[in-house]
């Protein structure tokens, strides 16, 4: 946690001197690796509790992302990284568990940046994470993080088919407290100001603190259960969840599609699950 705290301080100091949207910007090509180590039972239990995972069983599908987050922060706060880390918004994640991982297994974690891409609201970087046990790749993910800035006007993204997220049947409703971002930040280490307080969120264009995207997808996957049958997951964070909030978890009968909706039908998250044959 000490290295993560140092990265957060470094990010706060360096972000004001970075400007997204530079046409010749590139990401560092190096990789950062944490040697193999088992997860600590206490932090894992706290994470499982706030996200709704079972108290025992395999490692939650989303937890390697949390374990690797200090490495991700170190990379994104390096001098050569082109985007300011403060205010970055998680836009999507793809998770591929190659096999079920157990909490006692020592995971070697590696993170690297794949590249930058223009986004209609700014610039997006793709970050990759890999988890290995004894040299075997057991889990990997890719995530998009958006640095918002002014861009040239662009046509809205087209859809080839109607968005079915609003049609998925409701399963359950969750009431999210105003301090959820601070509580999840304490567990995960992700203390981005947009999640902590209304005042700090307003500095980055949000009227109130917003829930972590990784909390929303983790809570949905915890509700779905049966992690051992999952081949891959993709979740897209469509709209921020302003805290406090009441949201509805919706899913199809097979559990292959899920969504998180607001009280007025606004879609916050959509996801798909590919299951093993």
C-alpha positions as CSV (number, residue, x, y, z in Angstrom):
1,X,0.0,0.0,0.0
2,X,3.0,2.3,0.6
3,X,3.9,2.2,-3.1
4,X,0.3,2.9,-4.0
5,X,0.2,5.9,-1.7
6,X,3.4,7.2,-3.3
7,X,1.9,6.8,-6.7
8,X,-1.2,8.8,-5.7
9,X,1.0,11.6,-4.4
10,X,3.1,11.5,-7.6
11,X,0.0,11.6,-9.7
12,X,-1.4,14.6,-7.9
13,X,1.9,16.4,-8.4
14,X,2.5,15.5,-12.1
15,X,-1.1,15.7,-13.4
16,X,-1.2,19.5,-13.7
17,X,1.8,19.4,-16.0
18,X,0.3,16.8,-18.4
19,X,-2.1,17.7,-21.2
20,X,-4.1,15.0,-23.0
21,X,-4.7,15.1,-26.7
22,X,-1.2,15.7,-28.0
23,X,-1.1,14.3,-31.5
24,X,2.4,12.7,-31.1
25,X,1.7,11.2,-27.6
26,X,2.8,7.6,-26.9
27,X,2.7,5.3,-23.9
28,X,5.7,3.8,-22.2
29,X,6.4,0.3,-23.6
30,X,7.8,-1.1,-20.4
31,X,6.1,-3.7,-18.1
32,X,5.9,-3.6,-14.3
33,X,5.7,-6.9,-12.4
34,X,5.0,-7.9,-8.8
35,X,6.6,-11.1,-7.8
36,X,4.4,-14.0,-6.9
37,X,2.6,-13.6,-3.6
38,X,-0.7,-14.9,-2.1
39,X,-3.4,-12.4,-1.4
40,X,-3.8,-11.2,2.2
41,X,-7.0,-12.8,3.8
42,X,-8.1,-9.5,5.5
43,X,-8.1,-7.3,2.5
44,X,-9.7,-10.0,0.4
45,X,-12.5,-10.5,3.0
46,X,-13.1,-6.7,3.1
47,X,-13.2,-6.6,-0.7
48,X,-15.6,-9.6,-0.9
49,X,-17.9,-8.0,1.6
50,X,-18.3,-4.6,0.0
51,X,-18.8,-6.2,-3.5
52,X,-21.2,-9.0,-2.3
53,X,-19.0,-12.0,-3.1
54,X,-19.2,-15.2,-1.1
55,X,-17.1,-15.4,2.1
56,X,-15.4,-18.6,0.8
57,X,-14.6,-20.1,-2.6
58,X,-12.4,-19.1,-5.5
59,X,-10.8,-15.8,-6.0
60,X,-13.4,-13.2,-7.2
61,X,-13.1,-12.7,-10.9
62,X,-12.4,-9.0,-10.5
63,X,-9.9,-9.2,-7.6
64,X,-6.6,-9.6,-9.6
65,X,-7.4,-6.2,-11.1
66,X,-7.4,-4.8,-7.5
67,X,-4.2,-6.6,-6.6
68,X,-2.5,-5.2,-9.7
69,X,-3.9,-1.6,-9.2
70,X,-0.7,-0.3,-7.4
71,X,1.4,-1.4,-10.4
72,X,-1.1,0.2,-12.8
73,X,-0.9,3.5,-10.8
74,X,2.9,3.4,-10.8
75,X,2.9,3.1,-14.6
76,X,0.3,5.8,-15.2
77,X,2.1,8.3,-12.9
78,X,5.5,7.9,-14.5
79,X,6.9,11.0,-16.1
80,X,6.7,9.4,-19.6
81,X,3.0,8.5,-19.3
82,X,1.2,11.2,-21.4
83,X,-2.2,11.4,-19.6
84,X,-2.9,13.1,-16.2
85,X,-4.0,10.3,-13.9
86,X,-6.3,12.5,-11.8
87,X,-9.8,12.4,-13.2
88,X,-9.2,9.4,-15.4
89,X,-12.6,7.6,-16.0
90,X,-12.7,3.8,-16.4
91,X,-14.8,3.2,-19.6
92,X,-14.7,-0.6,-20.1
93,X,-13.0,-3.8,-19.0
94,X,-12.6,-7.3,-20.5
95,X,-11.7,-10.2,-18.2
96,X,-10.5,-13.6,-19.2
97,X,-10.0,-16.2,-16.5
98,X,-8.1,-19.0,-18.0
99,X,-8.8,-21.1,-15.0
100,X,-10.3,-20.7,-11.5
101,X,-7.8,-19.1,-9.2
102,X,-7.8,-19.8,-5.4
103,X,-7.2,-17.2,-2.7
104,X,-4.1,-19.1,-1.4
105,X,-2.3,-19.3,-4.8
106,X,0.6,-16.9,-5.2
107,X,-0.1,-14.6,-8.1
108,X,2.6,-13.0,-10.2
109,X,1.1,-9.8,-11.6
110,X,2.2,-7.8,-14.7
111,X,0.8,-4.6,-16.1
112,X,1.5,-2.7,-19.3
113,X,0.0,0.0,-21.5
114,X,-1.1,-1.2,-24.9
115,X,-1.7,2.2,-26.5
116,X,-3.7,5.4,-26.9
117,X,-6.8,5.9,-29.0
118,X,-9.0,9.0,-29.8
119,X,-12.4,9.0,-28.0
120,X,-15.3,11.3,-28.7
121,X,-14.8,12.8,-25.3
122,X,-11.0,12.9,-25.2
123,X,-8.2,10.3,-25.3
124,X,-8.4,6.7,-24.1
125,X,-5.6,4.4,-23.0
126,X,-5.8,0.6,-22.9
127,X,-4.1,-1.0,-19.9
128,X,-3.5,-4.7,-19.7
129,X,-3.0,-6.9,-16.6
130,X,-1.8,-10.5,-16.4
131,X,-1.8,-12.9,-13.5
132,X,0.4,-16.1,-13.4
133,X,0.8,-19.0,-11.1
134,X,4.1,-20.8,-11.5
135,X,4.5,-19.3,-14.9
136,X,1.0,-20.3,-16.1
137,X,-1.2,-17.5,-17.3
138,X,-4.4,-18.0,-15.2
139,X,-6.1,-14.6,-15.6
140,X,-5.9,-11.5,-17.8
141,X,-7.8,-8.3,-18.4
142,X,-7.8,-5.2,-20.6
143,X,-9.3,-1.9,-19.5
144,X,-10.0,1.5,-21.1
145,X,-9.3,4.7,-19.2
146,X,-10.6,8.0,-20.6
147,X,-8.9,11.4,-20.1
148,X,-11.6,13.9,-20.9
149,X,-10.7,17.0,-22.9
150,X,-12.1,19.1,-25.8
151,X,-12.2,17.3,-29.1
152,X,-13.3,18.1,-32.6
153,X,-17.0,17.6,-33.2
154,X,-17.9,14.1,-34.2
155,X,-20.9,12.1,-35.1
156,X,-22.3,10.1,-32.2
157,X,-21.4,6.4,-32.4
158,X,-23.8,4.4,-34.6
159,X,-25.5,1.2,-33.4
160,X,-26.3,-1.6,-35.8
161,X,-29.0,-3.0,-33.5
162,X,-31.2,-1.6,-30.7
163,X,-29.6,-1.5,-27.3
164,X,-31.3,-4.3,-25.3
165,X,-30.0,-3.2,-21.9
166,X,-33.2,-1.5,-21.0
167,X,-35.2,-4.6,-21.9
168,X,-33.4,-7.0,-19.6
169,X,-35.7,-8.1,-16.8
170,X,-35.0,-6.6,-13.4
171,X,-33.6,-9.0,-10.8
172,X,-32.9,-6.9,-7.7
173,X,-32.5,-3.3,-6.5
174,X,-29.6,-1.8,-4.6
175,X,-29.5,1.4,-2.5
176,X,-26.0,2.9,-2.7
177,X,-24.8,5.2,0.1
178,X,-23.1,8.5,-0.5
179,X,-19.9,7.2,1.0
180,X,-19.6,4.1,-1.2
181,X,-16.8,5.6,-3.2
182,X,-14.7,6.3,0.0
183,X,-15.4,2.8,1.4
184,X,-14.5,1.0,-1.8
185,X,-11.5,3.3,-2.3
186,X,-10.2,2.2,1.2
187,X,-10.6,-1.4,0.2
188,X,-9.3,-1.2,-3.4
189,X,-6.7,1.6,-3.0
190,X,-8.4,3.5,-5.9
191,X,-8.8,7.0,-4.3
192,X,-9.4,8.9,-7.5
193,X,-11.0,12.2,-6.3
194,X,-14.0,11.7,-8.6
195,X,-15.1,8.9,-6.2
196,X,-14.5,10.5,-2.8
197,X,-16.5,13.7,-2.2
198,X,-18.9,16.0,-4.1
199,X,-16.3,18.8,-3.9
200,X,-13.5,16.9,-5.4
201,X,-15.8,15.3,-8.0
202,X,-16.9,18.8,-9.1
203,X,-13.3,19.7,-9.9
204,X,-13.5,17.1,-12.7
205,X,-17.0,17.9,-14.0
206,X,-19.2,15.6,-11.9
207,X,-22.0,17.1,-9.8
208,X,-21.4,14.5,-7.1
209,X,-19.0,11.7,-6.3
210,X,-19.5,8.7,-8.6
211,X,-19.3,5.0,-7.9
212,X,-16.2,3.1,-9.0
213,X,-16.8,1.3,-12.3
214,X,-15.0,-1.7,-10.9
215,X,-17.4,-1.8,-7.9
216,X,-20.4,-1.9,-10.2
217,X,-19.1,-4.7,-12.4
218,X,-17.9,-6.7,-9.4
219,X,-21.3,-6.3,-7.6
220,X,-23.0,-7.5,-10.8
221,X,-20.7,-10.5,-11.2
222,X,-21.1,-11.4,-7.5
223,X,-24.9,-11.3,-8.0
224,X,-24.6,-13.6,-11.0
225,X,-22.5,-16.2,-9.2
226,X,-21.0,-19.4,-10.8
227,X,-17.6,-17.8,-11.6
228,X,-16.1,-21.2,-12.4
229,X,-18.3,-21.4,-15.6
230,X,-17.2,-18.0,-16.9
231,X,-14.9,-18.0,-20.0
232,X,-14.8,-14.2,-20.4
233,X,-16.6,-11.0,-19.3
234,X,-16.9,-7.6,-21.0
235,X,-18.5,-4.7,-19.3
236,X,-18.9,-1.1,-20.6
237,X,-19.5,1.8,-18.2
238,X,-22.1,3.8,-20.0
239,X,-23.0,6.6,-17.5
240,X,-21.6,7.4,-14.0
241,X,-23.6,6.4,-11.0
242,X,-23.9,9.6,-8.9
243,X,-23.9,8.8,-5.2
244,X,-26.1,8.3,-3.3
245,X,-28.3,6.3,-5.7
246,X,-30.8,3.5,-6.2
247,X,-29.9,1.2,-9.0
248,X,-31.5,-1.9,-10.5
249,X,-29.5,-5.0,-11.5
250,X,-31.0,-6.7,-14.6
251,X,-30.0,-9.9,-16.4
252,X,-31.4,-12.5,-18.8
253,X,-32.4,-15.9,-17.6
254,X,-29.2,-17.6,-18.8
255,X,-27.0,-15.0,-17.1
256,X,-25.2,-14.1,-20.4
257,X,-26.2,-10.5,-20.4
258,X,-26.5,-8.0,-17.5
259,X,-27.0,-4.3,-16.9
260,X,-27.2,-1.8,-14.2
261,X,-30.0,0.8,-14.6
262,X,-30.9,4.0,-12.7
263,X,-34.4,4.8,-11.3
264,X,-35.4,6.5,-14.5
265,X,-34.1,3.8,-16.8
266,X,-30.7,5.3,-17.4
267,X,-28.2,2.6,-18.3
268,X,-25.1,2.8,-16.2
269,X,-23.4,-0.4,-17.2
270,X,-23.9,-3.2,-19.7
271,X,-22.1,-6.5,-19.7
272,X,-21.9,-9.9,-21.4
273,X,-20.6,-13.2,-20.1
274,X,-19.3,-16.0,-22.3
275,X,-19.6,-19.3,-20.5
276,X,-17.7,-22.5,-20.9
277,X,-19.3,-25.3,-23.0
